Amino acid sequence: MTPEEFVKLWQTAQSLDEVAAKMKRTVIDATARASYFRQRGVPLKKFTGKRKSDYSKLAALAEQLNGKPK
């Protein structure tokens, strides 16, 4: 994806999840790329609101790993 395509996608997307999905990358990758451009003076919008998390899955994972050696 070219820098121009990324900026257009970022600025027209409704959510960070949408950007990541259309990039076929992770949210972390999308956020890192946006940060890179912002550090170079590109005024990309900031997404507001919290990302959806399934805390029940996180709780189950924590329980599963509880007490297991690293």
Secondary structure as GFF3:
##gff-version 3
##sequence-region A 1 70
A	DSSP	alpha_helix	3	12	.	.	.	ID=ss1
A	DSSP	alpha_helix	16	23	.	.	.	ID=ss2
A	DSSP	alpha_helix	27	39	.	.	.	ID=ss3
A	DSSP	alpha_helix	55	65	.	.	.	ID=ss4
###
